[in-house]
Amino acid sequence: MPGMYAGQDYDLAGFCVGVVEKAEILDGSAVRSGDRLVGIASTGPHSNGYSLIRRILEERDADPDQPLGDTTLGHALMAPTRIYVPLLRPLLARGGAIHALAHITGGGITENLPRVLRPGQGAQVRTQAWTRPPVFDWIQTQGGVPEDEMLHTFNCGVGMVAIVDAGQTEAVLSHCRDHGVPAWDIGQVVPGSDRPAVSYA
């Protein structure tokens, strides 16, 4: 993490390991053309892109207490990462609706979504399908960050993408909204090349 560690500094981190029954693994084999992409809202940048964010803060001498939407810049940048397990577990237990999941971390939608697709598949994403939170507009404007870099670095407001059976799209959207989490139909799986990729519209 550039700009964070120097000299004798060190990082102490922990992790956990989950277990899933083999028959319940989402390996992408159920994904097919025509499946819909349900984007599930993030709470902010989560834990990604902060080297760039810190640089912008320093260069602009930004005040973290400045208003931003219904909060402040500092609070928007430090919002805790949304944990999607409680939301998604009931949907997965039903079976059939969700064909794959892509957690949108470092690399954004551009890098993470293709990881759950197979050769011959692609994803077409409509960036106008959701409202980007003000913190990402601030980052882009103040940092002069090109759109393709935004989508390659940040989640831009979508922290999880569920690839779902087209006929189950509304049920999945309703489930998310009933649990207080915004979600949108942001695109679909389309035929692609040997190397899965995302195209934006």
N, C-alpha and C positions, 0 to 999 in steps of 0.2 A: 504494500500500500504506500505508494510514493507520498512523501511529505508527512508520514505518520511515525515512522520508526527511524532512529538514528543512534549511533554509539552503542550503549549497553541496553537499549530498549528491547523488550521482548513482548510477545503476545501469548496469553494463556487462554486456550479455547477448549470447549467441550463439544461432544457430539452424541447423538443417539442413533440406534439402528432399529429399523422396523422389520417386521416379519409379515409375509403375505403367503397365503396358500398358493401353490403353483397354478391351480385351476382358476384363480382369481386375478392373476397378473394381467395387467393391460399392456400387451406387447405390440399393439398397433396392427395386429393381423386382421382385426375387424373393421379397420378404417377403409372406406371406399369413396369413390367420387360421388359427389352430391351430399355427403355428410356436411352438417352445418358446424360452424365455429362459434361457440358461445364464449364471449369474453366476460370474465368475472373481475369486478373492480378491485384495484389495489387501494391501499390507504396512502400512497405516496411513492417515493422512490424505493421504498423498502431498503435493502442494504446494498444497492448497486449504483455505480456512477459517482461515488462520493469524492474520488480524486478530482474529477472534473468540476463537481459542485464546489469543493473547497477552493479551487483555483478561481472560479467565477466570483465567489464571495470575497476573496482577497483582492482581485483585480478591480472589482466594483466598490470595494469598501462598503459592502451591503450591511444595512441595519437589520439584524434578525427580528427586531420588534416591529418592523414596518408591516402594515396591514396587507393581507393577501387573501382574497376571497373572504370567507367567514372566520379566518384565523390570522395568524402572523406567519411571516416567512420562516422564522425559527421553528415554530410548532409544526408547520407543514413539512419541513425537512426532517424533523425528528419523530414524525408519527410512527408508532410501532408497526412492524410488519404484520399484515393480516395472515392468520393461520387458516388454511382452507379445509383442514381435515374435518372439523365438525359439520361444515356445510356439505361437503362432498360424500361423506360416509353413507348417509341415507340413500343418496342417488346410486352409489355403487352397489349397495345392498339389494336394490331392486333388480339390478342386472339388465343388460340389453340397451339401455339408453346411451350410456357413455362408452364410446369406442376407444378413446385415448385421452390423456391429459398432458398438457405442457405447462410447467411452471415457468413463468416469464421472469427470469432472473438476469444476471449479467449476459449481455448479448441480445437482450430484448426479444421481441417477437421474431425478428429476422433470423436469429440463430436457434432459438429454443423450439419453435414450432416444427421446423423440418425434422427434428430428432425423433418425432413420433410418427413420421410418414415413411412410406416405403418407396423404393425406386419406381418411377412411373407415376408418382403422385406429386401434387403441389398444393399450395394453399393460396387462395385469393382473399385478401383482407381489405375491408372497407374502413379506412381510418376515420371517415365521417360518421360512422355508426355509433360512436360513443363520444361523450364530452370529456375532453382532456382536462384534468384538474389544473387549477391556476398555477401550481408550483412548477409544472412542466413548461407552461408558457413562459414563466419567469426565467427558468433555466435557458430556454431556447433564445429568448429575446436578449437577455443580459449577456449571455455567452456567445451570441452569434452562431449558435449550433445549427448546422444544416439539418433538414428533416430526416434524411437517411441516417445520419449519425444519431439523432434522437431515438429513432426506432431500433437502432443497433446497440444502443447503450442503456436505455431506460425502458421500463415497462409502459411508460406513457399513459398510465391509468388502468391498464389491464394486467393484473398480476397472475392470472391463470386462464388458460384456454382449454375448454372442454370440447372435444370433437364428438358430436352426438348424432345419432340417427335423426335424419331430417324430420321424421314424423314425431319425434320426442322433443323437438326444439322448444316449443311453448311450455311444455311441462317442466323442462329444466330451468327455463327462464323464470317461470312462476315460483318454483321451489326456491331459487336464489332470492327473489324479491320478497317472498313470504318470510325469509330469514333475515331480512334487512340488508341484504347485500345487492347492490346494483349489478345488473348483468345485461348483456346485449348480444343480439345476433350480429356478428361482425364479418361474416363471410362464409366460405365453403371450401371443401376439398375439391380440387379439379385435377384433370389429367396433367401430368408433368413429365419431366425428363428423368434420366437415370439418377440424377442428383436432386432430391427434393429441395424446393426453395419456396420462398414467400414472394408473392407479387402484391403490390398495393394499388388500390384504386380510390 
